[in-house]
Amino acid sequence: MKLVFAGTPEVAVPSLDALIASDRHEVAAVVTRPDAPAGRGRHLVASPVAQRAEEAGIEVLKPVKPRDEDFLARLREIAPDCCPVVAYGALLPQVALDVPARGWVNLHFSLLPAWRGAAPVQQAIIAGDEMTGASTFLIEKGLDSGPVYGVITELVRPTDTSGDLLTRLAFAGAGLLVATMDGIEDGTLKPVPQPADGISLAPKITVEDAHVDWTAPALRVDRLVRGCTPAPGAWTVFRGERLKLIQVAPVPDRTDLAPGELACGKNNVYVGTGSYAVELLWVQPQGKKPMRAADWARGVRIAPGERVGAADVG
């Protein structure tokens, strides 16, 4: 089939690579978000998908909005059979959805109808799911509600960050997306409506959502830190400044600390929660680079009984 691929971040690149490598399909063009400021100089930088497409000599379309007339006209000229989508980052209007004969097919990183929305992997980890996966579905009006072509499953490992899990799903999902395109082309795949039960929503994680509540149980704190890593980054407050939490580990046999209370050993830093303690392993003080928590603690010289997030625990 002739395809126009839509995607923007690094997580979409494995799918683009897999479609380019397919001997059954032609990626005629790529749709991605416009160049965005990045780095210290805030220079405009093309998206990872745009960069990969340009390397492969594929036409790149960067509409400010996918309802722009110039974009729609070019899409109609290309006349794709199908438009596979991975993390494009903009809502597609019906006028665009109507262009490809076989529709737009999205690779979504959850087992639909669970975790519809922008942050399925992060929300799955925060919720404590033991199993997740990826789904391909036909895009229709509505939030990730279209009928499903195929799914794959993936175990959530006890130490997975959202970055770890998303990387695995990006590569496994690429194979699912190619298989879905194959099945649509030869007529062996028909989309199945999603069940009405089991719907959950996965809104984008805000910076405030990533603020650690030390009165929560240790497992909840651990899941929040892992779910918010690498972005937006879980955080707390220490001596009036933000302290980013990169990695923690629950310590079930340490129950002597109040929520937010710090305790330091020679090479360990513990914080009390609503259940038992967690050990801080990696942190990032405001304005500094990530460092081992033990090195941070030695530098700030934590006093007995001192706390993080003191405002949170009164």
LINVENZI-V606740 format. One record per pair of residues at least 6 apart in sequence whose ideal C-beta (glycine too) atoms are under 7 Angstrom apart, sorted by the first residue. I is the first residue (numbers start at 1). J is the second residue. If there is no record, write none. Layout:
# LINVENZI-V606740
i	j
I	J
I	J
This chain:
# LINVENZI-V606740
i	j
1	25
1	81
1	82
1	181
1	185
2	26
2	28
2	80
2	81
3	19
3	25
3	26
3	27
3	28
3	80
3	81
3	82
3	83
3	84
3	181
4	28
4	29
4	31
4	75
4	78
4	80
4	83
5	16
5	19
5	27
5	30
5	84
6	31
6	83
6	85
6	88
7	15
7	16
7	32
7	49
7	85
7	86
7	87
7	88
8	32
8	33
8	47
8	49
8	87
8	88
8	89
9	47
9	48
9	87
10	48
11	87
11	166
11	170
12	49
12	86
12	87
13	48
13	49
13	52
14	170
14	171
14	174
15	84
15	86
15	107
15	173
15	174
15	177
16	30
16	49
16	52
16	53
18	174
18	175
18	177
18	178
19	25
19	27
19	84
19	178
20	27
20	56
22	178
24	182
24	185
25	181
27	58
28	78
28	80
29	58
29	59
29	61
29	78
30	49
30	50
30	53
30	58
30	60
30	61
31	61
31	88
32	47
32	49
32	50
32	60
32	62
33	47
33	62
33	89
33	90
34	62
34	64
35	44
35	45
35	46
35	62
36	44
36	45
37	43
37	44
38	45
50	60
50	62
53	60
54	60
61	71
61	74
63	71
66	90
66	92
66	93
66	96
67	93
67	95
67	96
72	95
72	96
75	96
75	99
76	99
80	100
81	100
81	101
81	102
82	100
82	102
82	103
82	105
82	181
82	184
83	100
83	104
84	105
84	177
84	181
85	104
85	105
85	106
85	107
85	139
86	107
92	104
92	139
94	141
97	103
97	104
97	139
102	184
103	138
103	139
104	139
105	136
105	138
105	139
105	149
105	180
106	136
106	137
106	139
107	134
107	136
107	173
107	176
107	177
108	120
108	134
108	135
108	137
108	144
109	120
109	121
109	134
109	166
109	169
109	173
110	120
110	124
110	132
110	133
110	135
110	202
111	132
111	133
111	135
111	151
111	153
112	135
112	137
112	144
112	148
112	194
113	194
113	195
113	198
113	199
114	198
114	200
115	123
115	124
115	200
115	202
116	143
116	144
116	145
116	199
116	201
116	202
117	143
117	144
117	201
117	202
117	203
118	202
118	203
118	204
119	202
119	203
119	204
119	205
120	202
121	162
121	165
121	166
121	169
122	162
122	205
122	227
122	228
123	202
124	132
124	156
125	156
125	160
125	162
125	165
125	223
125	226
125	227
126	223
126	224
126	227
128	223
129	156
130	155
130	156
131	153
131	155
131	156
132	154
132	156
133	151
133	152
133	153
133	154
134	151
134	152
134	169
134	172
134	173
134	176
135	148
135	151
136	148
136	149
136	150
136	176
136	177
136	180
137	146
137	147
137	148
137	149
137	191
138	146
138	147
138	191
139	146
140	146
145	194
147	191
147	192
147	193
147	194
148	191
148	192
148	194
149	180
149	183
149	189
149	191
150	176
150	179
150	180
150	189
152	172
152	173
152	176
154	168
154	169
154	172
156	165
160	226
161	226
161	229
161	230
162	226
162	227
162	229
163	229
163	230
180	189
183	189
205	228
205	232
207	232
210	228
210	232
210	233
210	234
210	235
211	235
212	221
212	224
212	234
212	235
212	236
212	245
212	309
213	312
214	259
214	260
214	271
214	272
214	273
214	308
214	309
214	312
214	313
215	259
215	274
215	313
216	273
216	274
217	273
217	274
217	275
218	250
218	273
218	275
218	276
218	277
218	278
219	250
221	248
221	273
221	278
222	248
222	250
222	278
224	234
225	234
225	245
225	247
225	248
228	234
229	246
233	244
234	245
235	242
235	243
235	244
235	245
236	243
236	245
236	308
236	309
237	243
237	308
237	309
237	311
238	308
241	286
242	286
243	283
243	285
243	308
244	283
244	284
245	280
245	283
246	282
246	283
246	284
246	290
247	281
247	282
248	278
248	279
248	280
248	281
249	278
249	279
249	281
250	276
250	278
251	270
251	276
251	277
251	278
251	279
252	276
254	270
254	276
254	277
255	276
257	263
257	270
257	271
257	272
257	277
258	272
259	272
259	273
259	274
259	313
260	271
260	272
260	307
260	308
260	309
260	310
260	312
260	313
261	272
261	305
261	307
262	269
262	271
262	302
262	306
262	307
262	308
263	270
264	297
264	302
267	294
268	279
268	294
269	279
269	280
269	293
269	294
269	297
270	277
270	279
271	277
271	278
271	280
271	308
280	293
281	293
282	290
282	292
282	293
283	291
283	293
283	296
284	290
285	296
307	313
